[in-house]
Amino acid sequence: MYRAALRFHGELNFFLPRARKNVWIEHHFDGRVSVKDMVESLGIPHPEIEVITANSHSVDFNYMVQSGDTLEVYGSPNGKGDESPIELRPAYPGRPAFILDQHLGRLAAYLRMMGF
C-alpha cells in the first residue's frame, strides 16, 4: 500500500470535515492513481482547484501520484512552488450570466462538479 500527504489551502477547506481542515492528511492508495482522482475522493471538486504542487513542483490533473509525495492543493493562483504554476482553471472570458448561492444545495454542488 502506498501513501501520500495532502494539504488543502484557503477556501478548499470548506469542503473538508472539521478534523481535516488546515492539516496534513495522510492518504493511502493502491496502484496508479491520478492526483485529480485522489483529490476528488477526499471531497474536493476539481473545478474549484487552481494550482496543485507535488513535492514543490506545479503539476496538472494527469499527474500520477507516487508513494511518499507531498501534495499541496490551492483554490487560488498564489500557491507556493514554481515561479510559474500550471493554472488548472482557465480565466472566465467575460461577465457571469447569473449568480448561484449555496442555499440552492445540491444544484450548486452539481453545477460546481460540472465546471460552472
C-alpha positions as CSV (number, residue, x, y, z in Angstrom):
1,M,0.0,0.0,0.0
2,Y,1.3,3.5,-0.9
3,R,0.8,6.7,0.9
4,A,0.8,10.4,0.1
5,A,0.5,13.5,2.2
6,L,-2.0,16.2,1.1
7,R,-2.8,19.7,2.4
8,F,-5.6,21.9,1.2
9,H,-5.3,25.7,1.4
10,G,-7.7,28.6,1.6
11,E,-11.3,28.2,0.5
12,L,-10.9,24.5,-0.3
13,N,-11.1,23.7,3.4
14,F,-14.8,24.4,3.1
15,F,-15.3,21.0,1.5
16,L,-13.5,19.1,4.2
17,P,-14.7,17.8,7.6
18,R,-13.6,19.8,10.6
19,A,-10.8,17.3,11.6
20,R,-9.2,17.6,8.1
21,K,-9.2,21.4,7.7
22,N,-5.8,23.1,7.6
23,V,-3.8,20.0,8.4
24,W,-1.7,17.4,6.5
25,I,-3.8,14.4,5.5
26,E,-2.1,11.1,5.1
27,H,-3.9,9.2,2.3
28,H,-3.3,5.6,1.5
29,F,-3.9,4.2,-2.0
30,D,-3.2,1.1,-4.2
31,G,-1.6,1.1,-7.6
32,R,-1.7,4.0,-10.1
33,V,-3.9,7.0,-9.3
34,S,-4.0,10.5,-10.7
35,V,-3.9,13.5,-8.5
36,K,-7.4,14.5,-9.8
37,D,-9.0,11.2,-8.7
38,M,-7.2,11.4,-5.3
39,V,-8.3,14.9,-4.6
40,E,-11.9,14.2,-5.6
41,S,-12.0,11.1,-3.5
42,L,-11.4,13.4,-0.5
43,G,-14.4,15.5,-1.4
44,I,-12.9,18.5,-3.3
45,P,-14.5,19.2,-6.7
46,H,-11.8,19.6,-9.4
47,P,-13.3,22.8,-10.8
48,E,-12.5,24.6,-7.5
49,I,-8.8,23.8,-7.8
50,E,-6.5,26.4,-9.3
51,V,-3.0,25.0,-8.6
52,I,-1.6,21.7,-7.4
53,T,2.0,21.2,-6.3
54,A,3.7,17.8,-5.9
55,N,7.0,18.0,-3.9
56,S,7.0,21.8,-4.5
57,H,6.6,21.5,-8.3
58,S,3.5,22.5,-10.1
59,V,1.6,19.6,-11.7
60,D,-1.6,19.2,-13.7
61,F,-4.6,16.8,-13.1
62,N,-3.0,14.0,-15.0
63,Y,0.0,13.7,-12.6
64,M,0.3,10.1,-11.3
65,V,0.8,10.2,-7.6
66,Q,3.9,8.4,-6.3
67,S,4.3,6.9,-2.8
68,G,5.8,9.5,-0.5
69,D,4.6,12.5,-2.5
70,T,3.6,15.7,-0.6
71,L,0.8,17.4,-2.5
72,E,-0.5,20.9,-1.8
73,V,-3.8,22.0,-3.3
74,Y,-4.7,25.6,-3.8
75,G,-8.0,27.3,-4.7
76,S,-6.3,30.5,-5.8
77,P,-3.3,31.0,-8.1
78,N,-1.0,32.5,-5.5
79,G,0.2,29.0,-4.5
80,K,3.7,28.1,-3.4
81,G,6.1,26.2,-5.6
82,D,7.3,27.1,-9.1
83,E,7.7,30.6,-10.3
84,S,5.0,30.0,-12.9
85,P,2.5,27.4,-11.7
86,I,0.3,25.4,-14.0
87,E,-3.1,27.1,-13.7
88,L,-5.8,24.4,-13.8
89,R,-8.8,26.7,-14.0
90,P,-8.8,29.0,-17.1
91,A,-9.8,32.6,-16.6
92,Y,-13.5,33.2,-17.2
93,P,-13.9,35.0,-20.6
94,G,-16.4,37.6,-19.6
95,R,-19.1,38.5,-17.0
96,P,-21.1,35.8,-15.3
97,A,-24.6,35.4,-16.7
98,F,-26.1,34.5,-13.3
99,I,-25.0,34.1,-9.7
100,L,-25.8,30.9,-7.8
101,D,-25.8,30.9,-4.0
102,Q,-25.2,27.9,-1.8
103,H,-28.7,28.0,-0.4
104,L,-29.7,26.0,-3.5
105,G,-28.0,23.0,-2.1
106,R,-27.4,20.1,-4.4
107,L,-27.9,22.1,-7.5
108,A,-24.9,24.3,-6.6
109,A,-22.8,21.2,-6.0
110,Y,-23.8,19.6,-9.3
111,L,-23.1,22.7,-11.3
112,R,-19.7,23.1,-9.5
113,M,-18.8,19.5,-10.3
114,M,-19.6,20.1,-14.0
115,G,-17.3,23.1,-14.0
116,F,-19.7,26.0,-13.8
